[in-house]
Structure formats: structure tokens, C-alpha cells
Amino acid sequence: MKLVGAFFDFARRVMDATEKGGLPRNDKVKLKHLLDRTGKRYTILAKGLLSSLDLEGGHNKTDKNDSQKLAQLLERANERIFHEKEPFTKKEQEEIADIFKKAYVSRKTERWFELQLDELLAEEMHEYLTGRKTLRTNIPTKKVVRMKPADESDVRIEKPKVKA
């Protein structure tokens, strides 16, 4: 499976630079593992947040303007983070709160998002919102559990131990 996206392009550039810089092999392996795990985590976080907001490219029940607004907020946040500033202004935090509130996402999740956002996560989410990456969620609407009847061979009866 080939992973694609801005983060994985970044990871490839880092790994290429380590090859040219002569990083020892065991450090390269550790760095590659760390970058792969981080990339997968950001992909999962981005998909989870956008699924909970129901903003996969603006196709769903949430207003398409919210999708575009969040994409713009993420782009500006990414630029501010790059210049070592806080990702969101007070006004933008209020806009995010409004988007999360419309999607019935908790205040705690909203606050976590505002505090944990970094340029890589913002870029990953922005790719999904602008349609450069597709978001596929195969989350069932209802979990169904099927029980099969127990066979006689599956049941073990243990005799109680009697002390003499």
C-alpha cells in the first residue's frame, strides 16, 4: 500500500535527506518508523474529525459553506503556525466553535482540536476538505451481533474438587 498526501511527501523528502546526509542505518529505520506512525495517526485524526463534523468535501448534511470556511481557517492556521504564532485568532476560534456546535461535536473535542493542531494535521485535513484526497468511511450505522447456538462439545463441565 502506497500512502499519499502532503505528510507522506514530507516524510519522503526527510528520508531522502537522511540518505544524502549519511544518517546511520539504525537511525534511518527508527526515523522511517516514526514518520510512518505519525502519518497514519494524522490520517486517522483528520478522517475522524471530518467524519464527526460531517464535512467530507461538503457533500453531507452540514452546510457546504462550513466545509469551505474550515478549509480556509486551516490554511490560515497553517500559515500562522509556520510563522510560530498561535494557529487561530479569537474570531476564528468562535467560527470553529460554531462549526463544531452545528455538527453536535463536544466542546472538549473542539478545545482539543484548537490546542493540538499543528501544520501537518492542518495540511492533512485541508487536503480532504479541498478534495485533493478522498475520505472514505465505512462506519456501519448500526452494529449487529449474531450469536450462534452453543454446541454440546463447546460446553465444559468441571467437577468440583472435593477435599478428603
Backbone as ProteinMPNN parsed JSONL, in Angstrom:
{"seq_chain_A": "MKLVGAFFDFARRVMDATEKGGLPRNDKVKLKHLLDRTGKRYTILAKGLLSSLDLEGGHNKTDKNDSQKLAQLLERANERIFHEKEPFTKKEQEEIADIFKKAYVSRKTERWFELQLDELLAEEMHEYLTGRKTLRTNIPTKKVVRMKPADESDVRIEKPKVKA", "coords_chain_A": {"N_chain_A": [[0.853, -1.175, 0.0], [0.667, 2.116, -0.943], [1.179, 5.124, 0.599], [-0.259, 8.293, 0.301], [-0.155, 11.88, -0.033], [0.302, 15.124, 1.504], [1.717, 14.92, 3.939], [3.063, 12.474, 3.675], [4.6, 12.984, 1.463], [6.282, 14.876, 2.581], [7.544, 13.214, 4.473], [8.913, 11.475, 2.754], [10.729, 13.298, 1.597], [12.236, 13.957, 3.86], [13.366, 11.469, 4.476], [14.881, 11.051, 2.138], [16.723, 13.139, 2.427], [18.06, 12.281, 4.711], [19.334, 10.066, 3.717], [21.187, 11.237, 1.96], [22.585, 12.749, 3.78], [23.905, 10.927, 5.322], [22.955, 9.549, 7.608], [23.104, 7.099, 10.174], [22.199, 3.627, 9.592], [20.48, 2.309, 11.488], [19.323, 4.507, 12.753], [17.978, 5.626, 10.612], [16.037, 3.69, 10.141], [14.555, 3.889, 12.517], [13.647, 6.546, 12.287], [12.114, 6.398, 9.931], [10.105, 4.609, 10.762], [8.944, 6.163, 12.787], [8.018, 8.388, 11.307], [6.175, 7.104, 9.593], [4.279, 6.115, 11.448], [3.402, 8.53, 12.572], [2.294, 9.771, 10.317], [0.178, 8.003, 9.703], [-1.316, 8.319, 12.033], [-2.074, 11.037, 11.833], [-3.629, 10.896, 9.536], [-5.742, 9.285, 10.434], [-6.708, 10.923, 12.517], [-7.507, 13.195, 11.052], [-9.484, 12.087, 9.353], [-11.268, 11.141, 11.29], [-12.043, 13.511, 12.68], [-13.187, 15.013, 10.563], [-15.193, 13.277, 9.771], [-16.778, 13.233, 12.059], [-17.555, 15.865, 12.064], [-18.937, 15.815, 9.783], [-18.133, 16.766, 7.269], [-17.054, 15.954, 4.787], [-15.714, 17.141, 2.236], [-17.935, 18.695, 1.89], [-20.28, 17.393, 1.078], [-22.325, 16.382, 2.613], [-24.901, 16.574, 5.2], [-24.215, 18.895, 6.591], [-23.766, 22.371, 6.104], [-22.33, 23.397, 3.029], [-20.822, 25.668, 3.001], [-19.673, 25.68, 5.523], [-17.746, 23.717, 5.262], [-16.017, 24.88, 3.374], [-15.328, 27.141, 4.831], [-13.989, 26.026, 7.03], [-11.823, 24.881, 5.689], [-10.521, 27.199, 4.791], [-9.9, 28.349, 7.271], [-8.108, 26.445, 8.258], [-6.063, 26.679, 6.402], [-5.155, 29.301, 6.879], [-4.411, 28.966, 9.554], [-2.342, 27.143, 9.292], [-0.449, 28.723, 7.985], [0.037, 30.658, 9.982], [1.109, 29.027, 12.01], [3.439, 28.232, 10.779], [4.824, 30.613, 10.906], [5.375, 30.672, 13.551], [3.295, 31.413, 15.339], [0.2, 31.569, 17.21], [-2.283, 29.206, 16.179], [-5.014, 30.0, 15.691], [-7.044, 32.957, 15.689], [-9.016, 34.863, 18.063], [-11.518, 35.417, 16.892], [-11.576, 33.479, 14.871], [-11.541, 31.187, 16.436], [-14.082, 31.348, 17.485], [-15.563, 30.966, 15.145], [-14.846, 28.328, 14.532], [-15.898, 27.089, 16.78], [-18.592, 27.503, 16.247], [-18.934, 25.931, 13.926], [-18.35, 23.369, 14.964], [-20.367, 23.227, 16.855], [-22.714, 23.219, 15.282], [-22.434, 20.715, 14.186], [-22.842, 19.113, 16.324], [-20.639, 18.385, 17.879], [-18.604, 17.86, 20.69], [-17.654, 20.366, 23.11], [-15.284, 19.847, 24.378], [-13.858, 18.299, 22.49], [-13.611, 20.195, 20.504], [-11.977, 22.088, 21.797], [-9.691, 20.526, 22.23], [-8.932, 20.148, 19.571], [-8.257, 22.8, 18.832], [-6.03, 23.212, 20.462], [-4.216, 21.149, 19.824], [-3.641, 21.276, 17.145], [-1.36, 21.203, 14.52], [0.968, 22.12, 11.88], [1.138, 19.932, 10.135], [-1.098, 18.283, 10.625], [-3.086, 20.143, 10.037], [-2.603, 20.52, 7.325], [-3.141, 17.953, 6.356], [-5.924, 17.691, 6.921], [-6.851, 19.805, 5.402], [-6.331, 18.892, 2.809], [-8.264, 16.868, 2.535], [-10.617, 18.379, 2.765], [-10.489, 20.104, 0.577], [-10.643, 18.378, -1.478], [-8.436, 17.136, -2.586], [-7.717, 14.769, -1.542], [-9.572, 11.83, -0.985], [-12.161, 10.996, 1.268], [-12.993, 8.173, 2.772], [-15.285, 6.519, 4.603], [-16.15, 3.707, 6.256], [-18.129, 3.21, 8.209], [-20.415, 1.437, 9.996], [-23.946, 2.006, 10.311], [-25.375, 0.795, 12.284], [-24.531, -1.535, 14.704], [-24.444, -4.987, 14.387], [-24.842, -7.931, 16.101], [-24.371, -11.311, 15.937], [-25.402, -14.26, 17.355], [-24.437, -17.585, 17.755], [-25.936, -20.743, 18.36], [-24.82, -22.597, 21.155], [-22.793, -25.46, 20.916], [-22.939, -28.806, 22.154], [-20.416, -29.819, 22.431], [-18.882, -27.589, 22.874], [-19.313, -26.836, 25.448], [-17.977, -27.099, 28.619], [-17.974, -29.047, 31.461], [-16.971, -28.86, 34.658], [-15.963, -30.894, 37.316], [-16.527, -30.378, 40.747], [-13.844, -29.971, 43.026], [-13.235, -32.126, 45.631], [-12.272, -32.083, 48.938], [-10.678, -34.476, 50.944]], "CA_chain_A": [[0.0, 0.0, 0.0], [1.432, 3.343, -1.024], [0.477, 6.205, 1.262], [-0.108, 9.528, -0.461], [-0.585, 13.091, 0.637], [1.34, 16.097, 1.835], [2.586, 14.44, 5.005], [3.922, 11.404, 3.196], [5.602, 13.641, 0.617], [7.237, 15.432, 3.542], [8.312, 12.098, 5.037], [9.851, 11.022, 1.715], [11.805, 14.286, 1.486], [13.092, 13.804, 5.044], [14.136, 10.231, 4.328], [15.885, 11.288, 1.091], [17.76, 13.995, 3.001], [18.867, 11.486, 5.63], [20.193, 9.224, 2.874], [22.283, 12.077, 1.465], [23.344, 13.255, 4.925], [24.677, 9.849, 5.928], [22.433, 9.102, 8.893], [23.311, 5.652, 10.329], [21.076, 2.792, 9.166], [19.511, 2.072, 12.564], [18.586, 5.754, 12.968], [17.076, 5.766, 9.467], [14.903, 2.785, 10.373], [13.735, 4.494, 13.576], [13.012, 7.741, 11.741], [11.086, 5.954, 8.974], [9.005, 4.07, 11.563], [8.303, 7.299, 13.46], [7.278, 9.163, 10.309], [5.028, 6.301, 9.149], [3.273, 6.113, 12.523], [2.846, 9.877, 12.68], [1.44, 9.985, 9.153], [-1.053, 7.227, 9.864], [-2.083, 8.945, 13.108], [-2.68, 12.254, 11.299], [-4.687, 10.493, 8.611], [-6.86, 8.83, 11.258], [-7.271, 12.094, 13.198], [-8.205, 14.024, 10.07], [-10.708, 11.392, 8.948], [-12.18, 11.11, 12.435], [-12.607, 14.841, 12.913], [-14.056, 15.408, 9.462], [-16.385, 12.418, 9.815], [-17.639, 13.687, 13.151], [-18.121, 17.142, 11.636], [-19.735, 15.514, 8.602], [-17.711, 17.766, 6.291], [-16.21, 15.347, 3.767], [-15.823, 17.854, 0.974], [-19.175, 19.443, 1.864], [-21.365, 16.672, 0.41], [-23.337, 15.841, 3.52], [-25.961, 17.413, 5.723], [-23.711, 20.174, 7.06], [-23.685, 23.369, 5.046], [-21.09, 23.37, 2.257], [-20.05, 26.841, 3.405], [-18.879, 25.301, 6.692], [-16.596, 22.978, 4.755], [-15.106, 25.856, 2.784], [-14.848, 28.008, 5.902], [-12.99, 25.282, 7.794], [-10.632, 24.766, 4.842], [-9.834, 28.49, 4.842], [-9.348, 28.501, 8.619], [-6.945, 25.57, 8.36], [-4.995, 27.252, 5.576], [-4.6, 30.446, 7.623], [-3.757, 28.441, 10.754], [-1.09, 26.548, 8.845], [0.468, 29.837, 7.711], [0.427, 31.24, 11.27], [1.979, 28.074, 12.705], [4.723, 28.316, 10.075], [5.486, 31.824, 11.403], [5.483, 30.474, 15.001], [2.225, 32.124, 16.033], [-0.948, 30.727, 17.562], [-2.984, 28.853, 14.938], [-6.301, 30.654, 15.481], [-7.371, 34.182, 16.415], [-10.254, 34.718, 18.849], [-12.647, 35.369, 15.964], [-11.545, 32.175, 14.208], [-11.945, 30.192, 17.428], [-15.542, 31.416, 17.548], [-16.069, 30.338, 13.92], [-14.669, 26.876, 14.706], [-16.888, 26.672, 17.779], [-19.883, 27.474, 15.564], [-18.941, 24.759, 13.041], [-18.435, 22.182, 15.808], [-21.684, 23.224, 17.504], [-23.691, 22.793, 14.282], [-22.262, 19.276, 13.949], [-23.048, 18.455, 17.613], [-19.368, 17.872, 18.397], [-18.454, 18.394, 22.038], [-16.74, 21.493, 23.373], [-13.995, 19.252, 24.734], [-13.208, 17.938, 21.231], [-13.265, 21.465, 19.853], [-10.823, 22.663, 22.522], [-8.547, 19.662, 21.919], [-8.553, 20.462, 18.199], [-7.594, 24.098, 18.823], [-4.737, 23.13, 21.145], [-3.328, 20.137, 19.257], [-3.433, 21.475, 15.718], [-0.059, 21.634, 14.02], [0.915, 22.341, 10.437], [0.958, 18.683, 9.392], [-2.503, 17.893, 10.758], [-3.871, 21.127, 9.294], [-2.43, 20.231, 5.904], [-3.849, 16.702, 6.072], [-7.354, 17.978, 6.91], [-7.108, 20.701, 4.275], [-6.365, 18.062, 1.598], [-9.567, 16.21, 2.463], [-11.664, 19.374, 2.571], [-10.412, 20.694, -0.76], [-10.882, 17.326, -2.456], [-7.206, 16.539, -3.109], [-7.746, 13.408, -1.013], [-10.952, 11.447, -0.715], [-12.404, 10.478, 2.609], [-13.909, 7.03, 2.729], [-15.56, 5.978, 5.925], [-17.011, 2.525, 6.21], [-18.647, 3.054, 9.561], [-21.804, 0.973, 9.911], [-24.885, 2.826, 11.051], [-25.843, 0.038, 13.432], [-23.748, -2.744, 14.874], [-25.272, -6.181, 14.505], [-24.122, -9.054, 16.684], [-25.106, -12.558, 15.733], [-24.986, -15.31, 18.285], [-24.781, -18.912, 17.277], [-26.234, -21.611, 19.499], [-23.663, -23.351, 21.641], [-22.822, -26.904, 20.72], [-22.653, -29.574, 23.358], [-18.971, -30.02, 22.509], [-18.261, -26.345, 23.323], [-19.561, -26.643, 26.87], [-17.189, -27.959, 29.503], [-18.471, -29.109, 32.835], [-15.9, -29.295, 35.548], [-16.454, -31.445, 38.577], [-15.909, -29.68, 41.877], [-12.821, -30.738, 43.745], [-13.658, -32.438, 46.989], [-11.154, -32.387, 49.842], [-10.996, -35.618, 51.78]], "C_chain_A": [[0.896, 1.234, 0.0], [0.607, 4.46, -0.402], [0.77, 7.501, 0.525], [-0.578, 10.706, 0.37], [0.607, 13.946, 1.011], [2.277, 15.579, 2.919], [3.556, 13.382, 4.488], [4.942, 11.913, 2.187], [6.699, 14.244, 1.491], [8.137, 14.332, 4.1], [9.318, 11.578, 4.017], [11.016, 11.989, 1.556], [12.773, 14.17, 2.659], [13.966, 12.565, 4.911], [15.203, 10.368, 3.238], [17.033, 12.131, 1.628], [18.641, 13.216, 3.968], [19.797, 10.557, 4.867], [21.417, 10.015, 2.424], [23.183, 12.557, 2.595], [24.141, 12.186, 5.637], [24.225, 9.448, 7.32], [22.642, 7.594, 9.013], [22.031, 4.859, 10.065], [20.046, 2.593, 10.272], [18.714, 3.336, 12.887], [17.604, 6.005, 11.822], [15.826, 4.908, 9.659], [13.979, 3.37, 11.433], [12.975, 5.706, 13.055], [11.884, 7.368, 10.784], [9.86, 5.431, 9.722], [8.231, 5.206, 12.236], [7.471, 8.119, 12.485], [6.051, 8.406, 9.812], [3.91, 6.316, 10.187], [2.599, 7.467, 12.644], [1.897, 10.156, 11.521], [0.127, 9.244, 9.258], [-1.943, 7.854, 10.94], [-2.783, 10.206, 12.602], [-3.805, 11.934, 10.321], [-5.926, 10.072, 9.391], [-7.523, 10.007, 11.969], [-8.072, 12.953, 12.235], [-9.517, 13.379, 9.652], [-11.727, 11.394, 10.081], [-12.842, 12.449, 12.686], [-13.578, 15.236, 11.804], [-15.303, 14.545, 9.39], [-17.333, 12.887, 10.907], [-18.274, 15.032, 12.828], [-19.031, 16.971, 10.427], [-19.429, 16.502, 7.483], [-16.857, 17.185, 5.185], [-16.4, 16.043, 2.432], [-17.146, 18.591, 0.822], [-20.348, 18.716, 1.244], [-22.524, 16.356, 1.339], [-24.261, 16.907, 4.083], [-25.493, 18.757, 6.257], [-23.565, 21.109, 5.862], [-22.33, 23.328, 4.354], [-20.207, 24.565, 2.61], [-19.177, 26.541, 4.614], [-17.616, 24.559, 6.266], [-15.56, 23.936, 4.18], [-14.504, 26.762, 3.849], [-13.759, 27.301, 6.711], [-11.705, 25.123, 6.982], [-9.834, 26.062, 4.864], [-9.19, 28.719, 6.203], [-8.083, 27.662, 8.788], [-5.767, 26.115, 7.557], [-4.331, 28.426, 6.301], [-3.865, 29.975, 8.874], [-2.397, 27.856, 10.404], [-0.033, 27.628, 8.603], [0.957, 30.466, 9.02], [1.382, 30.326, 12.037], [3.379, 28.129, 12.097], [5.521, 29.525, 10.562], [5.56, 31.844, 12.931], [4.524, 31.348, 15.798], [1.152, 31.122, 16.417], [-1.757, 30.428, 16.304], [-4.241, 29.673, 14.657], [-6.399, 31.942, 16.284], [-8.651, 33.922, 17.209], [-11.48, 34.592, 17.933], [-12.718, 34.005, 15.28], [-11.918, 31.053, 15.166], [-13.469, 30.166, 17.569], [-16.172, 30.763, 16.321], [-15.964, 28.817, 14.007], [-15.695, 26.346, 15.703], [-18.27, 26.564, 17.139], [-20.0, 26.243, 14.666], [-19.101, 23.484, 13.86], [-19.823, 22.082, 16.453], [-22.773, 22.749, 16.542], [-23.638, 21.288, 14.046], [-22.456, 18.462, 15.231], [-21.782, 17.758, 18.118], [-19.094, 18.586, 19.71], [-17.456, 19.543, 22.115], [-15.347, 20.975, 23.703], [-13.198, 18.884, 23.474], [-12.767, 19.195, 20.493], [-12.021, 22.07, 20.485], [-9.569, 21.841, 22.232], [-8.014, 19.99, 20.525], [-7.776, 21.78, 18.145], [-6.204, 24.039, 19.437], [-3.744, 22.211, 20.451], [-2.98, 20.356, 17.79], [-1.991, 21.893, 15.44], [-0.123, 21.672, 12.51], [0.675, 21.066, 9.644], [-0.484, 18.197, 9.453], [-3.395, 18.854, 9.974], [-3.787, 20.855, 7.796], [-3.184, 18.97, 5.501], [-5.36, 16.945, 5.97], [-7.711, 18.851, 5.711], [-7.18, 19.915, 2.967], [-7.713, 17.365, 1.437], [-10.67, 17.213, 2.135], [-11.66, 19.969, 1.169], [-10.545, 19.65, -1.858], [-9.62, 16.747, -3.069], [-7.045, 15.108, -2.63], [-9.196, 13.072, -0.769], [-11.032, 10.807, 0.656], [-13.417, 9.366, 2.496], [-14.076, 6.506, 4.136], [-16.53, 4.828, 5.774], [-17.523, 2.226, 7.601], [-20.094, 2.609, 9.455], [-22.717, 1.858, 10.751], [-25.364, 2.118, 12.317], [-25.021, -1.242, 13.52], [-24.685, -3.916, 15.113], [-24.4, -7.31, 15.033], [-24.973, -10.295, 16.506], [-24.521, -13.609, 16.661], [-25.362, -16.648, 17.672], [-25.058, -19.787, 18.504], [-25.006, -22.431, 19.875], [-23.858, -24.837, 21.371], [-22.518, -27.576, 22.054], [-21.148, -29.737, 23.534], [-18.244, -28.769, 23.002], [-18.363, -26.158, 24.832], [-18.727, -27.639, 27.676], [-17.78, -27.898, 30.905], [-17.356, -29.658, 33.688], [-16.522, -29.787, 36.847], [-15.767, -30.693, 39.706], [-14.904, -30.589, 42.572], [-13.255, -30.898, 45.191], [-12.422, -32.76, 47.812], [-11.557, -33.499, 50.779], [-10.486, -35.461, 53.162]], "O_chain_A": [[1.777, 1.372, 0.849], [-0.522, 4.715, -0.819], [1.915, 7.773, 0.166], [-1.305, 10.545, 1.351], [1.761, 13.547, 0.855], [3.49, 15.772, 2.837], [4.739, 13.4, 4.83], [6.028, 11.345, 2.061], [7.887, 14.138, 1.184], [9.353, 14.504, 4.188], [10.456, 11.272, 4.374], [12.16, 11.563, 1.398], [13.987, 14.272, 2.479], [15.162, 12.606, 5.198], [16.312, 9.857, 3.395], [18.194, 11.866, 1.316], [19.845, 13.463, 4.041], [20.914, 10.287, 5.309], [22.544, 9.525, 2.497], [24.384, 12.749, 2.407], [24.977, 12.506, 6.482], [25.052, 9.042, 8.137], [22.386, 6.869, 8.052], [20.925, 5.352, 10.285], [18.847, 2.698, 10.013], [17.544, 3.244, 13.259], [16.517, 6.539, 12.044], [14.708, 5.341, 9.379], [12.759, 3.352, 11.273], [11.791, 5.872, 13.349], [10.81, 7.968, 10.83], [8.724, 5.756, 9.375], [7.0, 5.201, 12.248], [6.344, 8.502, 12.799], [4.993, 9.007, 9.628], [2.741, 6.504, 9.851], [1.381, 7.554, 12.8], [0.818, 10.715, 11.72], [-0.927, 9.794, 8.938], [-3.163, 7.918, 10.788], [-3.955, 10.424, 12.905], [-4.82, 12.629, 10.288], [-7.041, 10.462, 9.043], [-8.749, 10.091, 12.023], [-9.178, 13.391, 12.553], [-10.55, 14.047, 9.602], [-12.915, 11.623, 9.852], [-14.054, 12.523, 12.884], [-14.668, 15.737, 12.079], [-16.364, 15.025, 8.989], [-18.547, 12.934, 10.706], [-19.392, 15.317, 13.258], [-19.802, 17.869, 10.087], [-20.337, 17.015, 6.83], [-15.984, 17.889, 4.676], [-17.169, 15.578, 1.591], [-17.455, 19.069, -0.27], [-21.342, 19.359, 0.906], [-23.624, 16.084, 0.86], [-24.391, 17.996, 3.525], [-26.299, 19.681, 6.367], [-23.274, 20.672, 4.748], [-21.296, 23.235, 5.015], [-18.982, 24.48, 2.527], [-18.073, 27.072, 4.733], [-16.547, 24.755, 6.844], [-14.369, 23.818, 4.465], [-13.325, 27.111, 3.788], [-12.734, 27.899, 7.039], [-10.611, 25.221, 7.537], [-8.606, 26.033, 4.945], [-8.07, 29.222, 6.287], [-7.106, 28.113, 9.387], [-4.616, 26.022, 7.984], [-3.105, 28.533, 6.335], [-2.816, 30.518, 9.22], [-1.422, 28.048, 11.13], [1.13, 27.465, 8.972], [2.141, 30.774, 9.16], [2.346, 30.795, 12.641], [4.379, 28.078, 12.814], [6.75, 29.474, 10.625], [5.78, 32.894, 13.535], [4.902, 31.946, 16.805], [1.191, 29.965, 15.998], [-1.905, 31.3, 15.447], [-4.509, 30.008, 13.503], [-5.908, 32.023, 17.41], [-9.291, 32.884, 17.044], [-12.362, 33.768, 18.171], [-13.802, 33.442, 15.128], [-12.543, 30.073, 14.759], [-14.069, 29.106, 17.748], [-17.194, 30.086, 16.432], [-16.883, 28.103, 13.605], [-16.286, 25.286, 15.496], [-19.032, 25.647, 17.448], [-21.041, 25.585, 14.645], [-19.892, 22.611, 13.501], [-20.38, 20.991, 16.58], [-23.649, 21.973, 16.924], [-24.653, 20.66, 13.745], [-22.254, 17.248, 15.224], [-21.848, 16.679, 18.707], [-19.328, 19.789, 19.825], [-16.546, 19.664, 21.295], [-14.347, 21.597, 23.345], [-11.995, 19.133, 23.408], [-11.675, 19.243, 19.926], [-11.114, 22.514, 19.78], [-8.498, 22.406, 22.011], [-6.805, 20.096, 20.32], [-6.743, 21.86, 17.48], [-5.297, 24.738, 18.987], [-2.541, 22.471, 20.489], [-2.104, 19.676, 17.256], [-1.475, 22.826, 16.055], [-1.137, 21.306, 11.916], [0.063, 21.117, 8.577], [-1.032, 17.749, 8.446], [-4.349, 18.428, 9.324], [-4.787, 20.95, 7.086], [-3.794, 18.919, 4.433], [-6.003, 16.46, 5.039], [-8.751, 18.656, 5.081], [-8.0, 20.23, 2.104], [-8.243, 17.281, 0.329], [-11.552, 16.93, 1.324], [-12.718, 20.302, 0.633], [-10.559, 19.992, -3.04], [-9.712, 15.936, -3.99], [-6.321, 14.322, -3.241], [-9.976, 13.943, -0.382], [-10.092, 10.167, 1.128], [-14.577, 9.605, 2.159], [-13.109, 6.096, 4.778], [-17.615, 4.987, 5.215], [-17.365, 1.116, 8.108], [-20.92, 3.323, 8.887], [-22.302, 2.394, 11.779], [-25.716, 2.766, 13.302], [-24.84, -1.944, 12.525], [-25.6, -3.843, 15.934], [-23.344, -7.605, 14.473], [-26.147, -10.322, 16.877], [-23.308, -13.808, 16.73], [-26.459, -16.821, 17.141], [-24.468, -19.578, 19.564], [-24.258, -22.893, 19.014], [-24.94, -25.389, 21.57], [-21.921, -26.983, 22.952], [-20.658, -29.788, 24.662], [-17.119, -28.862, 23.493], [-17.587, -25.407, 25.424], [-18.768, -28.848, 27.445], [-18.043, -26.823, 31.445], [-16.863, -30.765, 33.474], [-17.455, -29.196, 37.391], [-14.572, -30.405, 39.634], [-15.096, -31.8, 42.685], [-13.593, -29.931, 45.874], [-11.618, -33.61, 47.429], [-12.648, -33.476, 51.348], [-10.676, -36.347, 53.995]]}, "name": "protein", "num_of_chains": 1, "seq": "MKLVGAFFDFARRVMDATEKGGLPRNDKVKLKHLLDRTGKRYTILAKGLLSSLDLEGGHNKTDKNDSQKLAQLLERANERIFHEKEPFTKKEQEEIADIFKKAYVSRKTERWFELQLDELLAEEMHEYLTGRKTLRTNIPTKKVVRMKPADESDVRIEKPKVKA"}
